[in-house]
Amino acid sequence: MKLTKHFKERWAERVGTPLPTAAEIENMISQAVWLQKGNVYYSARGWIRKVPALYWLPEHDFVLKIDKKESRAITVITSKTRKEQKRC
């Protein structure tokens, strides 16, 4: 699994612990609560829409967004995410 630049930045900003390895992320996913299946949708007009998989880790209090097709960790969502949205 690849950790994207965005994932690394958001991990440091929102979680604040040392960045986990790709293997540790995969281990977290195996123990997580699956919220949404990732998928790729194609329209009749040829549009492609990727929907990431969402995994909730209640013991860590965050959600991981994962692109299963490309095997990439996209971002991490925490309660800090909501606080950031309120500022806008």
mmCIF file as gemmi writes it, N, C-alpha and C atoms, coordinates in Angstrom:
data_model
loop_
_atom_site.group_PDB
_atom_site.id
_atom_site.type_symbol
_atom_site.label_atom_id
_atom_site.label_alt_id
_atom_site.label_comp_id
_atom_site.label_asym_id
_atom_site.label_entity_id
_atom_site.label_seq_id
_atom_site.pdbx_PDB_ins_code
_atom_site.Cartn_x
_atom_site.Cartn_y
_atom_site.Cartn_z
_atom_site.occupancy
_atom_site.B_iso_or_equiv
_atom_site.pdbx_formal_charge
_atom_site.auth_seq_id
_atom_site.auth_asym_id
_atom_site.pdbx_PDB_model_num
ATOM 1 N N . MET Axp A 1 ? 0.842 -1.183 0 1 0 ? 1 A 1
ATOM 2 C CA . MET Axp A 1 ? 0 0 0 1 0 ? 1 A 1
ATOM 3 C C . MET Axp A 1 ? 0.888 1.246 0 1 0 ? 1 A 1
ATOM 4 N N . LYS Axp A 2 ? 0.479 2.224 -0.8 1 0 ? 2 A 1
ATOM 5 C CA . LYS Axp A 2 ? 1.206 3.487 -0.885 1 0 ? 2 A 1
ATOM 6 C C . LYS Axp A 2 ? 0.521 4.522 -0.002 1 0 ? 2 A 1
ATOM 7 N N . LEU Axp A 3 ? 1.302 5.293 0.72 1 0 ? 3 A 1
ATOM 8 C CA . LEU Axp A 3 ? 0.783 6.397 1.516 1 0 ? 3 A 1
ATOM 9 C C . LEU Axp A 3 ? 0.973 7.677 0.708 1 0 ? 3 A 1
ATOM 10 N N . THR Axp A 4 ? -0.125 8.317 0.333 1 0 ? 4 A 1
ATOM 11 C CA . THR Axp A 4 ? -0.034 9.522 -0.482 1 0 ? 4 A 1
ATOM 12 C C . THR Axp A 4 ? 0.519 10.687 0.337 1 0 ? 4 A 1
ATOM 13 N N . LYS Axp A 5 ? 0.989 11.702 -0.38 1 0 ? 5 A 1
ATOM 14 C CA . LYS Axp A 5 ? 1.5 12.911 0.275 1 0 ? 5 A 1
ATOM 15 C C . LYS Axp A 5 ? 0.397 13.538 1.137 1 0 ? 5 A 1
ATOM 16 N N . HIS Axp A 6 ? -0.823 13.584 0.589 1 0 ? 6 A 1
ATOM 17 C CA . HIS Axp A 6 ? -1.958 14.149 1.329 1 0 ? 6 A 1
ATOM 18 C C . HIS Axp A 6 ? -2.199 13.373 2.626 1 0 ? 6 A 1
ATOM 19 N N . PHE Axp A 7 ? -2.14 12.046 2.544 1 0 ? 7 A 1
ATOM 20 C CA . PHE Axp A 7 ? -2.338 11.207 3.729 1 0 ? 7 A 1
ATOM 21 C C . PHE Axp A 7 ? -1.283 11.525 4.788 1 0 ? 7 A 1
ATOM 22 N N . LYS Axp A 8 ? -0.038 11.605 4.367 1 0 ? 8 A 1
ATOM 23 C CA . LYS Axp A 8 ? 1.058 11.872 5.311 1 0 ? 8 A 1
ATOM 24 C C . LYS Axp A 8 ? 0.882 13.226 5.996 1 0 ? 8 A 1
ATOM 25 N N . GLU Axp A 9 ? 0.5 14.237 5.203 1 0 ? 9 A 1
ATOM 26 C CA . GLU Axp A 9 ? 0.298 15.573 5.771 1 0 ? 9 A 1
ATOM 27 C C . GLU Axp A 9 ? -0.869 15.583 6.761 1 0 ? 9 A 1
ATOM 28 N N . ARG Axp A 10 ? -1.979 14.957 6.387 1 0 ? 10 A 1
ATOM 29 C CA . ARG Axp A 10 ? -3.154 14.941 7.259 1 0 ? 10 A 1
ATOM 30 C C . ARG Axp A 10 ? -2.911 14.11 8.513 1 0 ? 10 A 1
ATOM 31 N N . TRP Axp A 11 ? -2.126 13.047 8.385 1 0 ? 11 A 1
ATOM 32 C CA . TRP Axp A 11 ? -1.804 12.234 9.56 1 0 ? 11 A 1
ATOM 33 C C . TRP Axp A 11 ? -1.047 13.095 10.58 1 0 ? 11 A 1
ATOM 34 N N . ALA Axp A 12 ? -0.034 13.798 10.123 1 0 ? 12 A 1
ATOM 35 C CA . ALA Axp A 12 ? 0.763 14.642 11.025 1 0 ? 12 A 1
ATOM 36 C C . ALA Axp A 12 ? -0.107 15.73 11.647 1 0 ? 12 A 1
ATOM 37 N N . GLU Axp A 13 ? -0.975 16.336 10.851 1 0 ? 13 A 1
ATOM 38 C CA . GLU Axp A 13 ? -1.82 17.439 11.305 1 0 ? 13 A 1
ATOM 39 C C . GLU Axp A 13 ? -2.942 16.982 12.238 1 0 ? 13 A 1
ATOM 40 N N . ARG Axp A 14 ? -3.584 15.884 11.919 1 0 ? 14 A 1
ATOM 41 C CA . ARG Axp A 14 ? -4.8 15.48 12.638 1 0 ? 14 A 1
ATOM 42 C C . ARG Axp A 14 ? -4.576 14.421 13.704 1 0 ? 14 A 1
ATOM 43 N N . VAL Axp A 15 ? -3.641 13.499 13.474 1 0 ? 15 A 1
ATOM 44 C CA . VAL Axp A 15 ? -3.417 12.411 14.439 1 0 ? 15 A 1
ATOM 45 C C . VAL Axp A 15 ? -2.254 12.768 15.36 1 0 ? 15 A 1
ATOM 46 N N . GLY Axp A 16 ? -1.17 13.272 14.789 1 0 ? 16 A 1
ATOM 47 C CA . GLY Axp A 16 ? -0.058 13.759 15.594 1 0 ? 16 A 1
ATOM 48 C C . GLY Axp A 16 ? 0.885 12.708 16.14 1 0 ? 16 A 1
ATOM 49 N N . THR Axp A 17 ? 0.673 11.458 15.795 1 0 ? 17 A 1
ATOM 50 C CA . THR Axp A 17 ? 1.596 10.403 16.213 1 0 ? 17 A 1
ATOM 51 C C . THR Axp A 17 ? 2.527 10.096 15.044 1 0 ? 17 A 1
ATOM 52 N N . PRO Axp A 18 ? 3.601 9.349 15.287 1 0 ? 18 A 1
ATOM 53 C CA . PRO Axp A 18 ? 4.484 9.001 14.168 1 0 ? 18 A 1
ATOM 54 C C . PRO Axp A 18 ? 3.709 8.292 13.048 1 0 ? 18 A 1
ATOM 55 N N . LEU Axp A 19 ? 4.077 8.602 11.825 1 0 ? 19 A 1
ATOM 56 C CA . LEU Axp A 19 ? 3.409 8.038 10.658 1 0 ? 19 A 1
ATOM 57 C C . LEU Axp A 19 ? 3.569 6.52 10.638 1 0 ? 19 A 1
ATOM 58 N N . PRO Axp A 20 ? 2.465 5.79 10.505 1 0 ? 20 A 1
ATOM 59 C CA . PRO Axp A 20 ? 2.578 4.333 10.437 1 0 ? 20 A 1
ATOM 60 C C . PRO Axp A 20 ? 3.123 3.89 9.082 1 0 ? 20 A 1
ATOM 61 N N . THR Axp A 21 ? 3.659 2.695 9.05 1 0 ? 21 A 1
ATOM 62 C CA . THR Axp A 21 ? 4.129 2.132 7.778 1 0 ? 21 A 1
ATOM 63 C C . THR Axp A 21 ? 2.929 1.63 6.992 1 0 ? 21 A 1
ATOM 64 N N . ALA Axp A 22 ? 3.162 1.317 5.737 1 0 ? 22 A 1
ATOM 65 C CA . ALA Axp A 22 ? 2.095 0.768 4.899 1 0 ? 22 A 1
ATOM 66 C C . ALA Axp A 22 ? 1.575 -0.546 5.493 1 0 ? 22 A 1
ATOM 67 N N . ALA Axp A 23 ? 2.462 -1.364 6.01 1 0 ? 23 A 1
ATOM 68 C CA . ALA Axp A 23 ? 2.053 -2.632 6.619 1 0 ? 23 A 1
ATOM 69 C C . ALA Axp A 23 ? 1.188 -2.392 7.857 1 0 ? 23 A 1
ATOM 70 N N . GLU Axp A 24 ? 1.511 -1.366 8.638 1 0 ? 24 A 1
ATOM 71 C CA . GLU Axp A 24 ? 0.708 -1.042 9.823 1 0 ? 24 A 1
ATOM 72 C C . GLU Axp A 24 ? -0.679 -0.54 9.417 1 0 ? 24 A 1
ATOM 73 N N . ILE Axp A 25 ? -0.756 0.228 8.33 1 0 ? 25 A 1
ATOM 74 C CA . ILE Axp A 25 ? -2.054 0.69 7.832 1 0 ? 25 A 1
ATOM 75 C C . ILE Axp A 25 ? -2.891 -0.505 7.394 1 0 ? 25 A 1
ATOM 76 N N . GLU Axp A 26 ? -2.287 -1.434 6.684 1 0 ? 26 A 1
ATOM 77 C CA . GLU Axp A 26 ? -3.006 -2.632 6.25 1 0 ? 26 A 1
ATOM 78 C C . GLU Axp A 26 ? -3.496 -3.437 7.45 1 0 ? 26 A 1
ATOM 79 N N . ASN Axp A 27 ? -2.689 -3.51 8.495 1 0 ? 27 A 1
ATOM 80 C CA . ASN Axp A 27 ? -3.099 -4.201 9.717 1 0 ? 27 A 1
ATOM 81 C C . ASN Axp A 27 ? -4.274 -3.478 10.375 1 0 ? 27 A 1
ATOM 82 N N . MET Axp A 28 ? -4.232 -2.133 10.402 1 0 ? 28 A 1
ATOM 83 C CA . MET Axp A 28 ? -5.348 -1.355 10.959 1 0 ? 28 A 1
ATOM 84 C C . MET Axp A 28 ? -6.637 -1.647 10.18 1 0 ? 28 A 1
ATOM 85 N N . ILE Axp A 29 ? -6.516 -1.68 8.855 1 0 ? 29 A 1
ATOM 86 C CA . ILE Axp A 29 ? -7.679 -1.931 8 1 0 ? 29 A 1
ATOM 87 C C . ILE Axp A 29 ? -8.278 -3.302 8.299 1 0 ? 29 A 1
ATOM 88 N N . SER Axp A 30 ? -7.431 -4.281 8.523 1 0 ? 30 A 1
ATOM 89 C CA . SER Axp A 30 ? -7.931 -5.637 8.8 1 0 ? 30 A 1
ATOM 90 C C . SER Axp A 30 ? -8.714 -5.705 10.116 1 0 ? 30 A 1
ATOM 91 N N . GLN Axp A 31 ? -8.472 -4.76 11.026 1 0 ? 31 A 1
ATOM 92 C CA . GLN Axp A 31 ? -9.161 -4.741 12.316 1 0 ? 31 A 1
ATOM 93 C C . GLN Axp A 31 ? -10.262 -3.687 12.382 1 0 ? 31 A 1
ATOM 94 N N . ALA Axp A 32 ? -10.424 -2.92 11.306 1 0 ? 32 A 1
ATOM 95 C CA . ALA Axp A 32 ? -11.353 -1.785 11.305 1 0 ? 32 A 1
ATOM 96 C C . ALA Axp A 32 ? -12.79 -2.213 11.005 1 0 ? 32 A 1
ATOM 97 N N . VAL Axp A 33 ? -13.696 -1.295 11.271 1 0 ? 33 A 1
ATOM 98 C CA . VAL Axp A 33 ? -15.102 -1.473 10.909 1 0 ? 33 A 1
ATOM 99 C C . VAL Axp A 33 ? -15.263 -0.902 9.498 1 0 ? 33 A 1
ATOM 100 N N . TRP Axp A 34 ? -15.737 -1.725 8.59 1 0 ? 34 A 1
ATOM 101 C CA . TRP Axp A 34 ? -15.89 -1.335 7.198 1 0 ? 34 A 1
ATOM 102 C C . TRP Axp A 34 ? -17.15 -0.497 7.051 1 0 ? 34 A 1
ATOM 103 N N . LEU Axp A 35 ? -17.013 0.753 6.627 1 0 ? 35 A 1
ATOM 104 C CA . LEU Axp A 35 ? -18.158 1.652 6.49 1 0 ? 35 A 1
ATOM 105 C C . LEU Axp A 35 ? -18.672 1.742 5.061 1 0 ? 35 A 1
ATOM 106 N N . GLN Axp A 36 ? -17.769 1.736 4.098 1 0 ? 36 A 1
ATOM 107 C CA . GLN Axp A 36 ? -18.159 1.902 2.702 1 0 ? 36 A 1
ATOM 108 C C . GLN Axp A 36 ? -17.216 1.122 1.807 1 0 ? 36 A 1
ATOM 109 N N . LYS Axp A 37 ? -17.793 0.376 0.886 1 0 ? 37 A 1
ATOM 110 C CA . LYS Axp A 37 ? -17.001 -0.369 -0.073 1 0 ? 37 A 1
ATOM 111 C C . LYS Axp A 37 ? -16.484 0.589 -1.141 1 0 ? 37 A 1
ATOM 112 N N . GLY Axp A 38 ? -15.231 0.507 -1.452 1 0 ? 38 A 1
ATOM 113 C CA . GLY Axp A 38 ? -14.68 1.314 -2.532 1 0 ? 38 A 1
ATOM 114 C C . GLY Axp A 38 ? -15.098 0.728 -3.866 1 0 ? 38 A 1
ATOM 115 N N . ASN Axp A 39 ? -15.297 1.591 -4.847 1 0 ? 39 A 1
ATOM 116 C CA . ASN Axp A 39 ? -15.729 1.119 -6.155 1 0 ? 39 A 1
ATOM 117 C C . ASN Axp A 39 ? -15.368 2.134 -7.222 1 0 ? 39 A 1
ATOM 118 N N . VAL Axp A 40 ? -15.452 1.715 -8.467 1 0 ? 40 A 1
ATOM 119 C CA . VAL Axp A 40 ? -15.262 2.592 -9.614 1 0 ? 40 A 1
ATOM 120 C C . VAL Axp A 40 ? -16.516 2.49 -10.458 1 0 ? 40 A 1
ATOM 121 N N . TYR Axp A 41 ? -17.099 3.643 -10.791 1 0 ? 41 A 1
ATOM 122 C CA . TYR Axp A 41 ? -18.32 3.685 -11.581 1 0 ? 41 A 1
ATOM 123 C C . TYR Axp A 41 ? -18.032 4.34 -12.924 1 0 ? 41 A 1
ATOM 124 N N . TYR Axp A 42 ? -18.676 3.826 -13.967 1 0 ? 42 A 1
ATOM 125 C CA . TYR Axp A 42 ? -18.527 4.358 -15.31 1 0 ? 42 A 1
ATOM 126 C C . TYR Axp A 42 ? -19.894 4.799 -15.814 1 0 ? 42 A 1
ATOM 127 N N . SER Axp A 43 ? -19.972 6.01 -16.369 1 0 ? 43 A 1
ATOM 128 C CA . SER Axp A 43 ? -21.237 6.494 -16.912 1 0 ? 43 A 1
ATOM 129 C C . SER Axp A 43 ? -21.325 6.125 -18.393 1 0 ? 43 A 1
ATOM 130 N N . ALA Axp A 44 ? -22.522 6.25 -18.95 1 0 ? 44 A 1
ATOM 131 C CA . ALA Axp A 44 ? -22.727 5.983 -20.365 1 0 ? 44 A 1
ATOM 132 C C . ALA Axp A 44 ? -21.936 6.966 -21.23 1 0 ? 44 A 1
ATOM 133 N N . ARG Axp A 45 ? -21.647 8.133 -20.682 1 0 ? 45 A 1
ATOM 134 C CA . ARG Axp A 45 ? -20.885 9.15 -21.415 1 0 ? 45 A 1
ATOM 135 C C . ARG Axp A 45 ? -19.373 8.978 -21.264 1 0 ? 45 A 1
ATOM 136 N N . GLY Axp A 46 ? -18.962 7.968 -20.54 1 0 ? 46 A 1
ATOM 137 C CA . GLY Axp A 46 ? -17.541 7.684 -20.392 1 0 ? 46 A 1
ATOM 138 C C . GLY Axp A 46 ? -16.881 8.296 -19.179 1 0 ? 46 A 1
ATOM 139 N N . TRP Axp A 47 ? -17.668 8.917 -18.297 1 0 ? 47 A 1
ATOM 140 C CA . TRP Axp A 47 ? -17.115 9.494 -17.077 1 0 ? 47 A 1
ATOM 141 C C . TRP Axp A 47 ? -16.741 8.374 -16.109 1 0 ? 47 A 1
ATOM 142 N N . ILE Axp A 48 ? -15.644 8.578 -15.401 1 0 ? 48 A 1
ATOM 143 C CA . ILE Axp A 48 ? -15.214 7.613 -14.395 1 0 ? 48 A 1
ATOM 144 C C . ILE Axp A 48 ? -15.315 8.28 -13.03 1 0 ? 48 A 1
ATOM 145 N N . ARG Axp A 49 ? -15.937 7.594 -12.074 1 0 ? 49 A 1
ATOM 146 C CA . ARG Axp A 49 ? -16.097 8.122 -10.717 1 0 ? 49 A 1
ATOM 147 C C . ARG Axp A 49 ? -15.542 7.093 -9.739 1 0 ? 49 A 1
ATOM 148 N N . LYS Axp A 50 ? -14.458 7.461 -9.061 1 0 ? 50 A 1
ATOM 149 C CA . LYS Axp A 50 ? -13.876 6.577 -8.05 1 0 ? 50 A 1
ATOM 150 C C . LYS Axp A 50 ? -14.449 6.935 -6.685 1 0 ? 50 A 1
ATOM 151 N N . VAL Axp A 51 ? -14.867 5.936 -5.956 1 0 ? 51 A 1
ATOM 152 C CA . VAL Axp A 51 ? -15.387 6.116 -4.601 1 0 ? 51 A 1
ATOM 153 C C . VAL Axp A 51 ? -14.467 5.326 -3.668 1 0 ? 51 A 1
ATOM 154 N N . PRO Axp A 52 ? -13.801 6.023 -2.727 1 0 ? 52 A 1
ATOM 155 C CA . PRO Axp A 52 ? -12.871 5.314 -1.844 1 0 ? 52 A 1
ATOM 156 C C . PRO Axp A 52 ? -13.603 4.468 -0.797 1 0 ? 52 A 1
ATOM 157 N N . ALA Axp A 53 ? -12.901 3.467 -0.312 1 0 ? 53 A 1
ATOM 158 C CA . ALA Axp A 53 ? -13.411 2.669 0.803 1 0 ? 53 A 1
ATOM 159 C C . ALA Axp A 53 ? -13.173 3.459 2.091 1 0 ? 53 A 1
ATOM 160 N N . LEU Axp A 54 ? -14.087 3.318 3.043 1 0 ? 54 A 1
ATOM 161 C CA . LEU Axp A 54 ? -13.959 3.996 4.338 1 0 ? 54 A 1
ATOM 162 C C . LEU Axp A 54 ? -13.872 2.948 5.441 1 0 ? 54 A 1
ATOM 163 N N . TYR Axp A 55 ? -12.908 3.109 6.322 1 0 ? 55 A 1
ATOM 164 C CA . TYR Axp A 55 ? -12.709 2.198 7.442 1 0 ? 55 A 1
ATOM 165 C C . TYR Axp A 55 ? -12.629 3.001 8.733 1 0 ? 55 A 1
ATOM 166 N N . TRP Axp A 56 ? -13.433 2.616 9.699 1 0 ? 56 A 1
ATOM 167 C CA . TRP Axp A 56 ? -13.483 3.294 10.996 1 0 ? 56 A 1
ATOM 168 C C . TRP Axp A 56 ? -12.698 2.481 12.013 1 0 ? 56 A 1
ATOM 169 N N . LEU Axp A 57 ? -11.835 3.152 12.732 1 0 ? 57 A 1
ATOM 170 C CA . LEU Axp A 57 ? -11.076 2.526 13.813 1 0 ? 57 A 1
ATOM 171 C C . LEU Axp A 57 ? -11.508 3.17 15.121 1 0 ? 57 A 1
ATOM 172 N N . PRO Axp A 58 ? -12.532 2.609 15.791 1 0 ? 58 A 1
ATOM 173 C CA . PRO Axp A 58 ? -13.062 3.239 17.002 1 0 ? 58 A 1
ATOM 174 C C . PRO Axp A 58 ? -12.039 3.363 18.127 1 0 ? 58 A 1
ATOM 175 N N . GLU Axp A 59 ? -11.113 2.422 18.232 1 0 ? 59 A 1
ATOM 176 C CA . GLU Axp A 59 ? -10.123 2.493 19.305 1 0 ? 59 A 1
ATOM 177 C C . GLU Axp A 59 ? -9.13 3.637 19.085 1 0 ? 59 A 1
ATOM 178 N N . HIS Axp A 60 ? -8.999 4.088 17.837 1 0 ? 60 A 1
ATOM 179 C CA . HIS Axp A 60 ? -8.113 5.219 17.522 1 0 ? 60 A 1
ATOM 180 C C . HIS Axp A 60 ? -8.898 6.492 17.236 1 0 ? 60 A 1
ATOM 181 N N . ASP Axp A 61 ? -10.198 6.369 17.104 1 0 ? 61 A 1
ATOM 182 C CA . ASP Axp A 61 ? -11.103 7.5 16.866 1 0 ? 61 A 1
ATOM 183 C C . ASP Axp A 61 ? -10.81 8.23 15.551 1 0 ? 61 A 1
ATOM 184 N N . PHE Axp A 62 ? -10.631 7.451 14.476 1 0 ? 62 A 1
ATOM 185 C CA . PHE Axp A 62 ? -10.498 8.063 13.154 1 0 ? 62 A 1
ATOM 186 C C . PHE Axp A 62 ? -10.994 7.125 12.065 1 0 ? 62 A 1
ATOM 187 N N . VAL Axp A 63 ? -11.172 7.708 10.88 1 0 ? 63 A 1
ATOM 188 C CA . VAL Axp A 63 ? -11.622 6.981 9.692 1 0 ? 63 A 1
ATOM 189 C C . VAL Axp A 63 ? -10.522 7.096 8.646 1 0 ? 63 A 1
ATOM 190 N N . LEU Axp A 64 ? -10.253 5.984 7.968 1 0 ? 64 A 1
ATOM 191 C CA . LEU Axp A 64 ? -9.28 5.98 6.877 1 0 ? 64 A 1
ATOM 192 C C . LEU Axp A 64 ? -10.015 5.918 5.547 1 0 ? 64 A 1
ATOM 193 N N . LYS Axp A 65 ? -9.596 6.744 4.587 1 0 ? 65 A 1
ATOM 194 C CA . LYS Axp A 65 ? -10.098 6.676 3.214 1 0 ? 65 A 1
ATOM 195 C C . LYS Axp A 65 ? -9.03 5.973 2.391 1 0 ? 65 A 1
ATOM 196 N N . ILE Axp A 66 ? -9.431 4.88 1.746 1 0 ? 66 A 1
ATOM 197 C CA . ILE Axp A 66 ? -8.487 4.035 1.027 1 0 ? 66 A 1
ATOM 198 C C . ILE Axp A 66 ? -8.962 3.804 -0.403 1 0 ? 66 A 1
ATOM 199 N N . ASP Axp A 67 ? -8.07 3.977 -1.362 1 0 ? 67 A 1
ATOM 200 C CA . ASP Axp A 67 ? -8.342 3.619 -2.75 1 0 ? 67 A 1
ATOM 201 C C . ASP Axp A 67 ? -7.878 2.175 -2.91 1 0 ? 67 A 1
ATOM 202 N N . LYS Axp A 68 ? -8.825 1.246 -2.88 1 0 ? 68 A 1
ATOM 203 C CA . LYS Axp A 68 ? -8.483 -0.18 -2.914 1 0 ? 68 A 1
ATOM 204 C C . LYS Axp A 68 ? -7.938 -0.594 -4.282 1 0 ? 68 A 1
ATOM 205 N N . LYS Axp A 69 ? -8.462 -0.014 -5.337 1 0 ? 69 A 1
ATOM 206 C CA . LYS Axp A 69 ? -8.025 -0.383 -6.685 1 0 ? 69 A 1
ATOM 207 C C . LYS Axp A 69 ? -6.558 -0.027 -6.91 1 0 ? 69 A 1
ATOM 208 N N . GLU Axp A 70 ? -6.149 1.157 -6.459 1 0 ? 70 A 1
ATOM 209 C CA . GLU Axp A 70 ? -4.768 1.613 -6.621 1 0 ? 70 A 1
ATOM 210 C C . GLU Axp A 70 ? -3.894 1.269 -5.403 1 0 ? 70 A 1
ATOM 211 N N . SER Axp A 71 ? -4.505 0.715 -4.353 1 0 ? 71 A 1
ATOM 212 C CA . SER Axp A 71 ? -3.824 0.371 -3.104 1 0 ? 71 A 1
ATOM 213 C C . SER Axp A 71 ? -3.099 1.591 -2.522 1 0 ? 71 A 1
ATOM 214 N N . ARG Axp A 72 ? -3.908 2.657 -2.265 1 0 ? 72 A 1
ATOM 215 C CA . ARG Axp A 72 ? -3.356 3.907 -1.726 1 0 ? 72 A 1
ATOM 216 C C . ARG Axp A 72 ? -4.172 4.368 -0.529 1 0 ? 72 A 1
ATOM 217 N N . ALA Axp A 73 ? -3.479 4.829 0.506 1 0 ? 73 A 1
ATOM 218 C CA . ALA Axp A 73 ? -4.136 5.497 1.631 1 0 ? 73 A 1
ATOM 219 C C . ALA Axp A 73 ? -4.305 6.956 1.222 1 0 ? 73 A 1
ATOM 220 N N . ILE Axp A 74 ? -5.553 7.441 1.181 1 0 ? 74 A 1
ATOM 221 C CA . ILE Axp A 74 ? -5.837 8.782 0.669 1 0 ? 74 A 1
ATOM 222 C C . ILE Axp A 74 ? -5.799 9.832 1.766 1 0 ? 74 A 1
ATOM 223 N N . THR Axp A 75 ? -6.54 9.595 2.859 1 0 ? 75 A 1
ATOM 224 C CA . THR Axp A 75 ? -6.575 10.571 3.939 1 0 ? 75 A 1
ATOM 225 C C . THR Axp A 75 ? -7.029 9.917 5.233 1 0 ? 75 A 1
ATOM 226 N N . VAL Axp A 76 ? -6.928 10.668 6.295 1 0 ? 76 A 1
ATOM 227 C CA . VAL Axp A 76 ? -7.419 10.248 7.601 1 0 ? 76 A 1
ATOM 228 C C . VAL Axp A 76 ? -8.38 11.334 8.095 1 0 ? 76 A 1
ATOM 229 N N . ILE Axp A 77 ? -9.516 10.914 8.629 1 0 ? 77 A 1
ATOM 230 C CA . ILE Axp A 77 ? -10.543 11.839 9.108 1 0 ? 77 A 1
ATOM 231 C C . ILE Axp A 77 ? -10.685 11.656 10.616 1 0 ? 77 A 1
ATOM 232 N N . THR Axp A 78 ? -10.593 12.769 11.357 1 0 ? 78 A 1
ATOM 233 C CA . THR Axp A 78 ? -10.728 12.745 12.814 1 0 ? 78 A 1
ATOM 234 C C . THR Axp A 78 ? -11.73 13.81 13.238 1 0 ? 78 A 1
ATOM 235 N N . SER Axp A 79 ? -11.933 13.945 14.531 1 0 ? 79 A 1
ATOM 236 C CA . SER Axp A 79 ? -12.823 15.004 15.026 1 0 ? 79 A 1
ATOM 237 C C . SER Axp A 79 ? -12.259 16.382 14.7 1 0 ? 79 A 1
ATOM 238 N N . LYS Axp A 80 ? -10.949 16.498 14.525 1 0 ? 80 A 1
ATOM 239 C CA . LYS Axp A 80 ? -10.336 17.765 14.136 1 0 ? 80 A 1
ATOM 240 C C . LYS Axp A 80 ? -10.806 18.198 12.751 1 0 ? 80 A 1
ATOM 241 N N . THR Axp A 81 ? -11.141 17.237 11.91 1 0 ? 81 A 1
ATOM 242 C CA . THR Axp A 81 ? -11.628 17.536 10.564 1 0 ? 81 A 1
ATOM 243 C C . THR Axp A 81 ? -12.902 18.363 10.656 1 0 ? 81 A 1
ATOM 244 N N . ARG Axp A 82 ? -13.8 17.99 11.529 1 0 ? 82 A 1
ATOM 245 C CA . ARG Axp A 82 ? -15.064 18.71 11.694 1 0 ? 82 A 1
ATOM 246 C C . ARG Axp A 82 ? -14.823 20.124 12.201 1 0 ? 82 A 1
ATOM 247 N N . LYS Axp A 83 ? -13.901 20.271 13.126 1 0 ? 83 A 1
ATOM 248 C CA . LYS Axp A 83 ? -13.577 21.594 13.663 1 0 ? 83 A 1
ATOM 249 C C . LYS Axp A 83 ? -13 22.495 12.562 1 0 ? 83 A 1
ATOM 250 N N . GLU Axp A 84 ? -12.212 21.918 11.652 1 0 ? 84 A 1
ATOM 251 C CA . GLU Axp A 84 ? -11.647 22.675 10.537 1 0 ? 84 A 1
ATOM 252 C C . GLU Axp A 84 ? -12.754 23.135 9.593 1 0 ? 84 A 1
ATOM 253 N N . GLN Axp A 85 ? -13.754 22.311 9.373 1 0 ? 85 A 1
ATOM 254 C CA . GLN Axp A 85 ? -14.844 22.65 8.475 1 0 ? 85 A 1
ATOM 255 C C . GLN Axp A 85 ? -15.703 23.775 9.05 1 0 ? 85 A 1
ATOM 256 N N . LYS Axp A 86 ? -15.844 23.838 10.343 1 0 ? 86 A 1
ATOM 257 C CA . LYS Axp A 86 ? -16.658 24.882 10.981 1 0 ? 86 A 1
ATOM 258 C C . LYS Axp A 86 ? -16.033 26.263 10.79 1 0 ? 86 A 1
ATOM 259 N N . ARG Axp A 87 ? -14.718 26.333 10.637 1 0 ? 87 A 1
ATOM 260 C CA . ARG Axp A 87 ? -14.042 27.61 10.463 1 0 ? 87 A 1
ATOM 261 C C . ARG Axp A 87 ? -14.334 28.24 9.107 1 0 ? 87 A 1
ATOM 262 N N . CYS Axp A 88 ? -14.699 27.436 8.131 1 0 ? 88 A 1
ATOM 263 C CA . CYS Axp A 88 ? -14.936 27.95 6.774 1 0 ? 88 A 1
ATOM 264 C C . CYS Axp A 88 ? -16.232 28.716 6.681 1 0 ? 88 A 1
